[in-house]
Amino acid sequence: MFAVAAAHLSHVLACEGPLSADRNIAIAFRGDGNRLALGSPSRELILWDTSSPGRPVQMGALSGGGGITVAAWNPAAVALLATISADGSVAGWRVVDDRPPQLTATMPGSRERPQHLAWLSEGKRLFGATSVGHITVWDTDGTPRARRGRSIEGLVIAAYGWASATVLVSHLGHLEMWNPATQFAKSRLLTGRVVASAHSGSLLALAHEDGLIEIVDHELERVAGIRHRAPAPAALAFSEDSRALVVAATDGSLTALGADRDIWWHRPGDGTPPAAMAVASGLIAVVGNRGHVTILRMADGSEAG
């Protein structure tokens, strides 16, 4: 059974009042859990050393055109970080411990501004997706490799990389998978609007507005369904081994469900839904509605410190 220990980083985002719905919060946990990239009120991306989760240390900051809105760590090369800025430009950074971040690649913005970012082929390539599903694939040095026009119904709410394939999720429940190398494409249309999603190395979870959570595999085939009791889900996060799914509800509560749908642990909420979540190395970073961040450790219940 997993237990929870929390460290509050209330000084990370000192927003006044609730975060607006149209403001993206950049959040990304490095795979080893030792670095957290997090957006700030100044629209800089703050880099935190979280090797001691209860005592985070600010290590630096990144900035880009109009502010950084999305960040994604390379799954294989831990020093590589990709970002999207408000002007639609994409950048690659080398973030080596105890050294200033180095800009390694730039991909200029365009009218079709990407709003989602993910890595492909074990971190060898990167792709960006716009809100309507236009995809661009780049090498790590910024060289464009492939493009795909709109092929999805509804607005894209999430984008993931599965091996060499891109996976888009729309708010209408349309899933679209595409392999840029082979041009193979596959889609699936779920019943009902999707409000949140999460993915691991083998599974994709999709929460509907009525509380149903569907689990599909890497072929987009449905493998399970979970009916989450009220309040409705607002965000999802898979453990890296796919054994647990963390469901954040609209009241801010967190529930970890096991593969057999048993409740591993439950954490009461503060009445407001989280703005974002990120997972790495057994840690969950949860951004609250008012900008505070809580790092949860799936351990023995003692506070990180």
Stockholm file with secondary structure:
# STOCKHOLM 1.0

chainA/1-305         MFAVAAAHLSHVLACEGPLSADRNIAIAFRGDGNRLALGSPSRELILWDTSSPGRPVQMGALSGGGGITVAAWNPAAVALLATISADGSVAGWRVVDDRPPQLTATMPGSRERPQHLAWLSEGKRLFGATSVGHITVWDTDGTPRARRGRSIEGLVIAAYGWASATVLVSHLGHLEMWNPATQFAKSRLLTGRVVASAHSGSLLALAHEDGLIEIVDHELERVAGIRHRAPAPAALAFSEDSRALVVAATDGSLTALGADRDIWWHRPGDGTPPAAMAVASGLIAVVGNRGHVTILRMADGSEAG
#=GR chainA/1-305 SS CCEEEEEECTTTCCCSSSCCTTCCCCEEECTTSSEEEEECTTSCEEEEECSSTTSCEEEEEECCTTCEEEEEECSSCTTEEEEEETTSCEEEEECCTTSCCEEEEEECCCSSCEEEEEEEGGGTEEEEEETTCCEEEEETTSCEEEEECCCCSSCEEEEEEETTEEEEEETTSEEEEECTTTCCEEEEECSSCEEEEEECSSEEEEEETTSEEEEEETTSCEEEEEECCSSCEEEEEECTTSSEEEEEETTSCEEEEETTSCEEEEECCCSSCCSEEEEETTEEEEECTTSCEEEEEEESSCCCC
#=GC SS_cons         CCEEEEEECTTTCCCSSSCCTTCCCCEEECTTSSEEEEECTTSCEEEEECSSTTSCEEEEEECCTTCEEEEEECSSCTTEEEEEETTSCEEEEECCTTSCCEEEEEECCCSSCEEEEEEEGGGTEEEEEETTCCEEEEETTSCEEEEECCCCSSCEEEEEEETTEEEEEETTSEEEEECTTTCCEEEEECSSCEEEEEECSSEEEEEETTSEEEEEETTSCEEEEEECCSSCEEEEEECTTSSEEEEEETTSCEEEEETTSCEEEEECCCSSCCSEEEEETTEEEEECTTSCEEEEEEESSCCCC
//
